[in-house]
Amino acid sequence: MTLSRRSFVKSLSLTVAAYPVINARPVYAQNQASVTDAFASNLELKPLAFDPAQLDGLSERLMTSHWQNNYGGSVRALNTIKQRLVTALADDSIPGFVYNDLKREHLMRTGSVVLHEYYFDNIAAPGSREAELDRNLARAFGSVQNWEKEFRRIGGGLGGGSGWVMLAWNVHTETLENFWMADHMHAPVASIPILVMDMYEHSYHMDFGAATAQYIDAFLRNVNWGEVANRLNKAIEGRA
């Protein structure tokens, strides 16, 4: 069957209209501005989002010292490590195992900076709980009480030592779980922090000495539940 030129053009137009128009530009090009220099050494301390004088049971002196000295120390150390990585990478005489000493420190300091920022951001003066967050905790752990029981037990087990307790959403397994972390380098793969609690002694010793259970009580009274709920919602919504 032969088609007139007009009929052919019309049928072609209808066929094209049936398919979405695809932008020829790569998708990632829109996000390139957010990618920063891997060796940038100008990291600054992130300001506290709460007034440390308004917390219940965690002193202003403790929180300020923790933020300024421990978190701040890791920020400064990470900047130094990145400067040294630039120098070491340019020196072809440095063997890989020596370079990797710097990379190990890079891993540890990065973990410390990131976890401290999650920690301080999930602290606030006591406020109300989020109902949807509690429903999700109950779905994952059977009840909110069961989640808190495990979270507290992990924290108590780290008392007198070092480490972190982290409630996290795993984007690979699509599960919400509590994790034990011996240091800044034991974060589970593919997990987004939802709530983190610092169990290094510097996070509580000034106020509580060796009484870690009292610190855990105080920490849980000062959780920014709105921030925790927001983190979980973003993590779940982004799972696709």
C-alpha positions in Angstrom: 0.0 0.0 0.0 1.4 3.4 -0.9 1.0 6.5 1.3 0.7 10.0 0.2 3.4 12.4 1.5 0.8 14.1 3.7 -0.4 10.8 5.2 3.2 9.7 5.9 4.1 12.9 7.7 0.9 12.8 9.8 1.5 9.2 10.9 5.1 10.0 11.8 4.0 12.9 13.9 1.5 10.7 15.8 4.2 8.1 16.4 6.6 10.6 17.9 3.9 12.2 20.1 3.3 8.8 21.6 6.7 8.7 23.3 8.1 11.1 25.9 10.7 13.6 24.8 14.1 12.7 26.3 16.4 15.5 27.2 19.7 15.0 25.5 21.7 16.4 28.4 23.1 13.8 30.8 21.0 13.6 34.0 24.1 13.9 36.2 25.0 17.3 34.6 22.3 19.0 36.7 24.0 17.9 39.9 27.6 18.6 39.0 27.7 21.9 41.0 27.1 19.9 44.2 30.2 17.8 43.8 33.1 19.3 45.7 36.9 18.7 45.6 37.8 15.4 47.2 41.0 17.0 48.6 39.5 20.3 49.8 40.9 21.2 53.2 38.7 24.1 54.2 36.1 22.2 56.2 34.6 24.3 59.0 32.8 23.4 62.2 29.0 23.1 61.7 27.2 25.4 64.2 25.0 23.8 66.9 21.4 23.9 65.9 20.3 24.0 69.6 20.9 26.2 72.6 23.1 24.0 74.9 21.8 25.9 77.9 18.3 24.6 77.2 18.9 20.9 77.4 17.6 18.6 80.2 20.4 16.9 82.1 23.2 17.6 79.6 25.2 20.6 80.7 26.2 23.5 78.5 29.8 23.0 79.6 29.7 19.3 78.4 28.1 20.1 75.0 30.2 23.1 74.3 33.5 21.2 75.1 32.4 18.2 73.1 31.5 20.3 70.0 34.6 22.6 70.2 37.3 20.1 71.3 36.3 16.6 70.1 34.3 17.3 67.0 36.4 20.4 66.3 39.6 18.4 66.7 38.4 15.9 64.1 37.5 18.7 61.7 41.0 20.3 62.0 42.7 16.9 61.8 40.7 16.0 58.6 41.8 19.2 57.0 45.4 18.4 57.8 45.1 14.9 56.5 43.7 16.1 53.2 46.6 18.6 52.8 49.1 15.7 53.4 47.2 13.5 50.9 47.7 16.1 48.2 51.4 16.2 48.8 51.8 12.4 49.1 49.8 11.7 45.9 52.1 14.0 44.0 55.2 12.1 45.2 55.6 9.0 43.1 58.3 7.7 45.4 55.8 7.0 48.2 54.7 3.4 48.2 51.1 2.4 48.5 51.3 1.0 52.0 52.7 4.3 53.3 50.0 6.3 51.4 47.4 4.0 52.9 48.5 5.1 56.4 47.1 8.5 55.5 44.0 6.9 53.9 43.3 5.0 57.1 43.5 8.3 59.1 41.3 9.9 56.4 38.7 7.2 56.9 38.7 7.5 60.7 38.6 11.3 60.7 35.8 11.5 58.1 33.7 9.1 60.1 34.3 11.1 63.3 33.3 14.4 61.6 30.2 13.0 59.9 28.9 11.0 62.9 29.5 14.0 65.2 27.4 16.2 62.9 24.6 13.7 62.8 24.9 13.4 66.6 24.6 17.2 67.3 21.9 17.6 64.7 19.7 15.0 66.5 19.9 16.8 69.8 17.4 19.5 70.9 15.6 20.7 74.0 13.0 18.1 75.0 10.0 18.0 72.7 7.2 15.8 71.5 7.5 12.5 69.7 6.5 11.9 66.1 3.6 9.5 65.8 4.6 8.2 62.3 8.2 7.6 63.6 6.9 5.5 66.4 4.7 3.5 64.0 7.8 2.8 61.9 9.8 1.8 64.9 7.0 -0.5 66.0 6.9 -2.1 62.6 10.6 -2.8 62.6 11.1 -3.8 66.3 7.7 -5.0 67.4 7.3 -2.0 69.6 8.9 1.3 70.4 9.8 -0.1 73.8 11.6 -3.0 72.1 13.6 -0.6 69.9 14.6 1.5 72.9 15.5 -1.5 75.0 18.0 -2.7 72.4 19.3 0.9 71.7 20.0 1.3 75.5 21.5 -2.1 75.8 24.0 -1.5 73.0 24.9 1.9 74.6 25.4 0.3 78.0 27.7 -2.3 76.5 29.9 0.4 75.1 30.1 2.2 78.5 33.7 2.8 79.7 35.1 2.3 76.2 34.4 3.9 72.9 32.0 3.8 70.0 28.6 4.7 68.7 25.0 3.4 68.7 23.2 4.0 65.5 19.7 3.5 64.3 20.0 3.3 60.6 17.9 2.7 57.4 19.7 0.2 55.1 18.9 1.2 51.5 20.0 -2.3 50.2 18.0 -4.5 52.6 15.3 -1.9 53.2 15.5 -2.5 57.0 15.5 -0.2 60.0 18.0 -1.6 62.6 20.2 -0.6 65.5 23.9 -1.1 65.1 26.9 -1.3 67.4 29.9 0.6 66.2 33.3 0.2 67.9 34.7 3.4 66.4 34.2 5.8 63.6 35.0 3.2 60.9 32.4 0.5 61.5 29.3 2.0 59.9 27.3 -0.7 58.2 27.4 -0.7 54.4 24.6 1.2 52.6 23.1 2.5 55.8 21.7 6.0 56.4 22.1 7.3 60.0 18.7 8.0 61.5 19.7 8.5 65.1 23.2 8.4 66.5 24.4 8.4 70.1 28.1 9.0 70.9 29.4 6.6 73.5 33.0 7.8 73.6 33.8 8.9 77.2 34.3 12.5 76.2 30.5 12.7 75.4 29.5 12.1 79.0 32.3 11.8 81.5 32.4 15.5 82.4 28.7 15.3 83.6 28.3 11.7 84.6 31.7 10.1 85.3 31.3 6.4 84.7 27.5 6.4 85.1 26.8 5.7 81.4 23.2 4.7 82.1 22.5 8.2 83.4 24.0 9.7 80.3 21.8 7.5 78.0 18.7 8.6 80.0 19.7 12.2 79.5 20.5 11.7 75.8 17.1 10.1 75.1 15.3 13.0 76.9 17.0 15.5 74.5 16.5 13.7 71.1 15.3 16.0 68.3 12.6 13.6 67.2 11.5 15.9 64.4 14.9 15.6 62.8 15.0 11.8 63.3 11.6 11.5 61.7 12.7 13.7 58.8 15.8 11.6 58.2 13.8 8.4 58.1 11.2 9.8 55.8 13.8 11.0 53.4 15.6 7.7 53.5 12.5 5.6 52.8 11.2 8.0 50.1 14.6 7.7 48.3 14.7 3.9 48.3 13.5 3.7 44.7 
